[in-house]
Amino acid sequence: MGTVVGIIVEYNPLHNGHVHHYNRAKEISGAEHSIAILSGPFLQRGEPALLSKYARAEMALAMGVDLVIELPIHYAVQPAEWFAYGAVSLLEATGIVDYLCFGTESGSLLHLLPLAKQLANENNKMKQELNRLLDQGMNYPTAYSAAASILSTDIEEKEEVRQLLLQPNHTLALHYLIALERLGSSIVPLTIPRENAGYHDITPTESAIASATAVRKLILEDDIEAAAPYVPPYTLHIMRREFTAGRGPLHWESFRQPLMHLLMTHTTSELSKLHEVTEGLEHRIKKILPTLSYATVTELLHSLKTKRYTHTKLQRMLAHILLHHSKEEMSPTQLSDGPGYLRILGFNHHGQNLLKRMKKTASLPVVVKATTLNHDHLERDLQAATAYANAYSQPHTRDMYRDYYEPPIRM
C-alpha cells in the first residue's frame, strides 16, 4: 500500500526552503506518499495568508504532495499547543500516516522527546511556574520556555531546554510531540534542520533559500518578480495568476475597514467575550482607538504592543475579533475534543488512492464537498473563507462562496 509521511504547513507562500523540507521529509522517512495539513485563510501567527488556501494547496500539489487537508480555523489561529494538537489529530485520524516530519533549528529531538513525555499529562509544577512568570508580566513564549526548563534536573540541561524553546520551531516541535503522546499515536516523529534562512529573517541571504517572512516582504514592498530567485516556478506562476485576477496579495491592511468597524461599534463588554481578548485588552483597545493618527491595523498593533503582549498574540486576537470567535467556542474544553472532520482541499492521482484507503481507515468524516456535513467548526471555516475573499481588490461572489461551489483541486 505504501508508507505515508505527514507534514504540517502554511506555505505563505511556498518557497525553495519548503521544497528542501519536503524532499528531505520524503528522503529520511522513505515514504512513498505524502499528506499535508494546510492552514486556511488565517495563519498561526494571526495574520491573513498572502493567497487563498486553494492557491497554496495548488502550490503544494505542484511540488509533489499527494493529498492536502485543511486545518480548521479553530486550530489554525492558535498558540503552538492547540495548533499542533489540531494538525496532529488530523494526521492521526486519517489512519494511514506512518511518519510526521517537521523542521527544527537544531535538527534533533534529543531533549524534546523526554520533555514531551513529561508534559503530555498536565504537569502542576510546570503550570504553577508558568502562571507565576505570567503574573510577573513576562510574555507567554518566554514564560513557557522558562517554566518547561524547570523539569530538567541538570543545570546545564535546564539552560539548554530554555534556549531551545525560545526558538519558534522547537516550540512547535515540542507540541507536535506532546500531541502524539496525548493521542497515543503510533506515528513516528522525524525532524530536519532549517538551513540557510532563519524563521524570522526579513532579508534574503545570497542563497536561493529565504524565509517566508523575507519572501513576503519582497512581494509586498517590491513585486512578485523580486521573489523569483527564492520560489519555484510554479509558485511564481500561481502568484502571477492570482494577483492579476485581484486575489491578493492580502495583508492586515486589506481588512482594515471591517476590523475597525467592529472595534468601534462593539462595546468593551462585547469585545471581552471574544477569544484572545484577555486581561482587560478590551479597555486598552477602546482607549487607544481615538489616539490613532491613520487608524491602520499596523498602527493599532504597534500601539497595543507591550512587553506582556507579543505582536503574534495581538494579531491572533484581531483575527478572532474580525471573525467573531467567542471565548466559549475556543475554550480548552472545546478544543480538546479535536477536529470533527477531514476537509479535502486537493489531491493528485496518488492522493485519490489515499482517499480510497481513508474511507476504510479514517476515524473522522472525510469531507470532499463542504455542503455534505453539518458541523459548527466547518461553518466557521466557510465564514472565514468568505470574509477572506471579500477583502480581494475585486471581490466576486464566486470567490467568496467557492467552498460551496467547487470540488477539491485535482492535479
C-alpha positions in Angstrom: 0.0 0.0 0.0 3.0 2.4 0.5 4.1 4.3 3.6 2.9 7.9 4.1 4.7 10.9 5.6 2.6 13.8 7.0 3.7 17.5 7.1 2.1 20.5 8.7 2.4 23.6 6.6 1.1 27.1 5.8 3.0 27.8 2.6 2.7 31.6 2.8 3.9 31.3 0.0 5.6 28.0 -0.8 9.3 28.8 -1.4 12.6 26.9 -2.0 13.1 26.2 1.7 9.8 24.4 1.7 10.8 22.3 -1.3 14.0 21.3 0.5 12.0 20.4 3.6 9.5 18.3 1.5 12.3 16.5 -0.4 14.2 15.7 2.9 10.9 14.5 4.6 10.4 12.0 1.8 14.0 11.0 1.9 14.5 10.4 5.6 11.1 8.8 6.1 11.5 6.6 3.0 7.7 7.3 2.5 6.2 6.7 -0.9 3.3 9.1 -0.4 2.6 12.4 1.4 -0.2 14.3 3.1 0.0 18.0 4.0 -2.2 19.6 6.7 -2.6 23.2 5.4 -3.8 26.2 7.3 -6.8 28.1 5.7 -7.1 31.8 5.1 -5.8 32.9 8.5 -2.5 31.6 9.9 -1.0 30.5 13.2 0.6 33.9 14.0 -2.7 35.6 13.4 -2.1 37.1 10.0 -4.1 36.7 6.9 -2.5 34.5 4.3 -1.0 36.2 1.2 -3.0 34.0 -1.1 -6.1 31.8 -0.7 -6.0 28.3 0.7 -6.7 26.9 -2.8 -3.8 28.7 -4.4 -1.5 27.5 -1.6 -2.9 23.9 -1.9 -2.2 24.1 -5.6 1.4 25.0 -4.9 1.7 22.0 -2.6 0.3 19.6 -5.2 2.6 21.1 -7.9 5.6 20.4 -5.5 4.6 16.7 -5.2 2.3 16.5 -2.2 -0.3 13.8 -2.8 -3.2 15.0 -0.6 -3.9 18.4 1.1 -6.2 18.6 4.1 -7.4 21.9 5.6 -6.6 22.6 9.3 -9.9 24.1 10.7 -9.6 27.7 11.8 -10.4 26.7 15.4 -6.9 25.3 15.4 -5.1 27.2 12.7 -5.2 30.6 14.6 -4.0 29.4 17.9 -0.8 29.2 20.1 1.5 26.3 19.4 -0.3 23.9 21.8 -3.6 23.9 20.0 -2.3 24.5 16.5 -0.2 21.3 16.9 -2.9 19.3 18.6 -5.4 20.0 15.8 -3.0 19.3 13.0 -1.6 16.1 14.5 -5.1 14.9 15.3 -6.0 15.2 11.6 -3.0 13.1 10.6 -3.8 10.5 13.2 -7.5 10.5 12.1 -6.6 9.5 8.5 -5.5 6.2 9.8 -2.8 5.9 7.1 0.1 8.2 8.2 3.3 6.5 9.3 5.6 9.5 9.9 5.4 13.1 10.8 8.3 15.3 9.7 8.9 18.8 10.8 11.8 21.3 10.8 13.7 22.5 13.9 16.6 24.8 14.3 18.8 22.0 15.7 17.6 19.0 13.6 17.5 17.0 16.9 14.8 15.6 19.2 17.3 14.7 21.9 15.9 17.0 24.6 12.4 17.4 23.2 11.2 13.7 23.3 11.7 13.2 27.1 10.3 16.7 27.8 7.2 15.9 25.7 6.6 12.7 27.7 6.7 14.7 30.9 4.3 17.4 29.6 1.8 15.2 27.8 -0.1 14.9 31.1 -0.8 18.1 33.0 2.3 19.0 35.0 1.3 21.0 38.0 4.8 22.1 38.9 5.3 23.5 35.4 1.9 25.1 35.3 2.4 26.9 38.6 5.7 28.2 37.4 4.2 29.3 34.1 1.4 31.2 35.9 3.9 32.8 38.3 6.0 34.1 35.4 3.0 35.4 33.5 1.8 37.2 36.6 5.2 38.9 36.7 4.4 40.4 33.3 6.5 38.0 31.2 5.2 37.3 27.7 3.9 33.8 27.0 6.7 32.3 24.8 9.5 33.5 27.2 7.5 32.3 30.3 6.8 28.9 28.7 10.4 28.2 27.8 11.5 29.1 31.4 8.7 27.1 33.0 9.4 24.0 30.9 13.1 24.1 31.7 12.4 23.6 35.5 11.5 19.9 34.7 15.2 19.3 34.0 17.3 18.3 36.9 20.7 19.1 35.4 21.6 22.9 35.5 23.2 22.8 32.1 20.3 20.9 30.6 17.8 23.4 32.2 19.5 26.3 30.3 19.7 24.2 27.1 16.0 23.5 27.2 15.2 27.1 27.9 17.2 28.3 25.0 15.8 25.6 22.7 12.2 26.7 23.5 12.9 30.3 22.7 13.2 29.2 19.1 9.8 29.0 17.4 10.3 25.8 15.5 11.5 24.0 18.6 8.4 25.1 20.5 6.1 23.8 17.7 8.1 20.6 17.5 7.6 20.1 21.3 3.9 20.5 20.9 3.8 18.1 17.9 5.5 15.5 20.2 3.1 16.3 23.1 0.1 15.8 20.8 1.4 12.5 19.6 1.8 11.4 23.2 -1.7 12.6 24.2 -3.3 10.8 21.2 -1.4 7.6 21.9 -0.3 7.8 18.3 2.0 5.3 16.5 3.1 8.0 14.0 6.9 8.2 14.1 8.2 11.8 14.5 11.2 12.9 12.4 13.0 16.3 12.2 15.3 18.0 9.8 17.3 21.2 10.5 16.4 24.5 9.0 19.0 25.6 6.5 20.3 29.0 5.3 17.4 31.1 6.5 16.1 31.7 10.0 12.4 31.7 10.8 12.1 35.5 11.3 14.8 36.6 8.8 13.4 39.6 7.0 16.1 39.9 4.3 17.2 37.1 2.0 20.7 35.7 2.0 22.8 35.1 -1.1 21.5 31.5 -1.3 18.3 30.5 -3.1 16.6 29.9 0.3 14.9 32.7 2.1 12.4 32.7 5.0 8.7 33.1 4.2 8.9 36.4 6.1 11.6 37.7 3.7 9.8 36.4 0.6 6.6 38.2 1.7 8.5 41.4 2.3 9.9 41.3 -1.2 6.4 40.7 -2.7 4.6 43.4 -0.6 7.3 46.1 -0.8 8.6 45.4 -4.3 6.8 43.0 -6.6 6.4 39.3 -7.4 9.4 39.2 -9.6 11.7 40.3 -6.8 10.8 37.0 -5.0 11.6 34.9 -8.2 15.0 33.7 -7.1 13.6 32.2 -3.8 10.4 30.4 -5.0 9.9 27.5 -7.5 8.5 28.4 -10.9 5.0 27.0 -10.1 4.7 29.3 -7.1 5.6 32.3 -9.3 3.1 31.2 -11.9 0.3 30.8 -9.4 1.1 34.1 -7.7 1.1 36.0 -11.0 -2.3 34.5 -12.0 -3.9 35.2 -8.6 -2.6 38.7 -8.2 -3.5 39.6 -11.8 -7.1 38.4 -11.0 -7.2 40.7 -7.9 -7.0 37.7 -5.5 -4.1 39.0 -3.4 -1.6 39.7 -2.1 -3.6 40.1 1.1 -2.3 41.5 4.4 -3.8 43.1 7.5 -4.5 46.4 5.9 -6.8 44.6 3.4 -9.1 44.0 6.4 -8.7 47.5 7.9 -12.3 48.7 7.3 -14.3 45.7 8.6 -11.9 45.3 11.5 -12.0 49.0 12.6 -15.8 49.0 12.2 -16.1 46.1 14.6 -13.7 47.6 17.1 -15.5 50.9 17.0 -19.0 49.5 17.3 -18.5 46.8 19.8 -18.8 47.7 23.5 -16.0 46.7 25.9 -18.4 44.0 27.3 -18.9 42.6 23.8 -15.2 42.6 23.0 -14.4 40.8 26.3 -16.4 37.8 25.2 -14.2 37.2 22.1 -11.3 34.8 22.1 -7.8 36.1 23.0 -9.3 39.4 24.3 -7.8 38.8 27.8 -6.7 40.7 30.9 -8.6 43.9 30.1 -7.3 44.3 26.5 -10.8 45.4 25.5 -10.3 48.6 27.6 -6.8 49.1 26.1 -8.3 48.9 22.6 -11.0 51.4 23.4 -8.5 53.7 25.0 -6.1 53.6 22.0 -8.6 53.9 19.1 -9.1 57.7 19.4 -5.4 58.3 19.6 -4.5 56.6 16.2 -3.4 59.0 13.5 -4.4 57.0 10.5 -6.4 54.1 12.0 -4.3 51.4 10.3 -4.0 47.9 11.6 -0.2 48.3 11.7 -0.5 51.4 13.8 -3.1 49.7 16.1 -0.8 46.7 16.6 2.2 48.9 17.4 0.1 50.9 19.9 -1.3 47.8 21.6 2.1 46.0 21.9 3.7 45.8 25.3 6.3 43.6 26.9 3.5 41.3 28.0 1.6 41.2 24.7 3.6 39.9 21.8 2.8 41.0 18.2 1.6 37.5 17.5 -0.8 37.3 20.4 -2.3 40.7 19.3 -2.6 39.6 15.7 -4.4 36.4 16.8 -6.7 38.5 18.9 -7.6 40.8 16.0 -8.3 37.7 13.7 -10.7 36.3 16.3 -12.4 39.7 16.7 -12.7 40.0 12.9 -14.3 36.5 12.7 -16.3 36.9 15.9 -14.9 33.8 17.6 -16.2 33.6 21.2 -14.1 32.5 24.2 -16.6 29.7 24.8 -16.3 28.1 21.4 -12.4 28.3 21.5 -12.1 27.1 25.1 -9.6 24.3 26.0 -12.6 22.1 26.8 -14.0 22.5 23.3 -10.6 22.3 21.6 -9.5 19.2 23.5 -12.2 17.3 21.6 -10.1 17.7 18.4 -11.3 18.4 14.9 -14.5 16.8 13.7 -13.8 16.1 10.0 -11.1 15.8 7.4 -11.7 18.5 4.8 -10.0 17.8 1.5 -8.6 20.8 -0.4 -6.8 18.9 -3.2 -5.2 15.7 -4.4 -3.3 14.1 -7.3 -3.6 10.5 -8.7 -1.8 9.0 -5.7 -3.9 11.2 -3.4 -7.0 9.8 -4.9 -5.8 6.3 -3.9 -5.0 7.6 -0.4 -8.6 8.8 -0.2 -9.9 5.4 -1.1 -7.7 3.9 1.7 -9.0 6.6 4.2 -12.6 5.6 3.5 -11.8 2.3 5.3 -9.4 3.7 8.0 -10.4 7.3 8.8 -11.9 7.9 12.3 -13.5 11.2 11.1 -15.8 12.0 8.2 -13.9 12.7 5.0 -15.4 15.9 3.5 -14.9 16.4 -0.2 -17.9 18.7 -0.6 -18.5 21.2 2.2 -22.3 21.1 1.9 -22.4 17.4 2.8 -21.5 17.9 6.5 -23.2 20.0 9.2 -20.6 20.9 11.8 -20.0 24.1 13.8 -16.3 24.2 13.0 -16.9 23.7 9.3 -19.3 26.6 9.3 -16.6 28.8 10.9 -14.2 27.6 8.1 -16.7 28.6 5.5 -17.3 32.0 7.1 -13.5 32.7 7.3 -13.1 31.9 3.6 -15.9 34.2 2.7 -14.5 37.1 4.9 -11.1 36.5 3.4 -12.3 36.6 -0.3 -14.4 39.7 0.5 -11.1 41.6 1.0 -9.9 41.0 -2.5 -9.4 44.1 -4.6 -12.1 42.8 -6.9 -14.3 40.6 -4.7 -16.5 38.2 -6.6 -19.3 36.2 -5.1 -17.9 33.0 -6.7 -14.6 33.5 -4.9 -16.4 34.3 -1.6 -18.5 31.1 -1.8 -16.0 28.9 -3.6 -16.3 26.3 -0.8 -19.9 25.8 -1.7 -19.5 25.6 -5.5 -16.2 23.9 -6.3 -14.8 20.5 -5.6 -11.2 20.0 -4.4 -8.3 20.7 -6.8 -7.2 17.7 -8.8 -3.8 17.6 -10.3 
